Amino acid sequence: MPAVVDKEKCVGCGACADACPNEAITVDEVAKVDDSKCVECGACVDACPQGAIEIK
């Protein structure tokens, strides 16, 4: 299952999008993962300073 963003914790900083090698994350007010591009590598999880992303 792709990365899941906790919208309550996400502050929209964009660190996850910058870390994603597949450009699977866009950030408006909060991060959003494109499930078709996410390969569950975990780069976004490691990059998120808020702990708002997890691979389920």
C-alpha positions in Angstrom: 0.0 0.0 0.0 1.3 3.5 -0.9 2.4 6.1 1.6 -0.4 7.7 3.6 -0.3 11.3 4.8 -1.8 12.3 8.2 -3.5 15.6 7.3 -3.7 16.6 10.9 0.2 16.4 11.3 1.2 17.7 7.8 2.3 21.3 7.7 2.8 21.4 3.9 6.6 22.0 4.1 7.4 20.0 1.0 10.3 18.0 2.4 8.5 14.7 1.4 8.0 15.9 -2.2 11.6 17.0 -2.5 12.8 13.5 -1.2 10.5 11.5 -3.4 12.5 9.9 -6.3 9.3 9.3 -8.3 7.7 12.7 -8.0 4.7 10.9 -6.5 4.0 13.7 -4.0 2.5 17.1 -4.5 1.9 19.7 -1.9 -0.9 22.3 -1.8 -1.9 23.0 1.8 -0.9 19.4 2.7 1.0 16.6 1.0 -0.9 14.3 -1.4 0.5 11.0 -2.7 -0.2 9.8 -6.2 -0.8 6.1 -5.6 0.1 5.2 -9.2 3.6 6.6 -8.8 4.4 5.6 -5.2 6.7 2.6 -4.9 6.8 2.5 -1.1 10.5 3.4 -0.9 10.1 5.3 2.4 12.1 8.3 1.3 9.2 10.6 2.2 8.7 8.9 5.6 12.4 9.6 6.5 12.2 13.2 5.2 9.1 14.3 7.0 10.0 16.4 10.1 6.5 16.1 11.5 6.2 12.3 11.2 3.1 12.8 9.1 3.7 10.0 6.6 3.7 6.3 6.9 3.8 3.3 4.7 0.8 1.0 5.6 
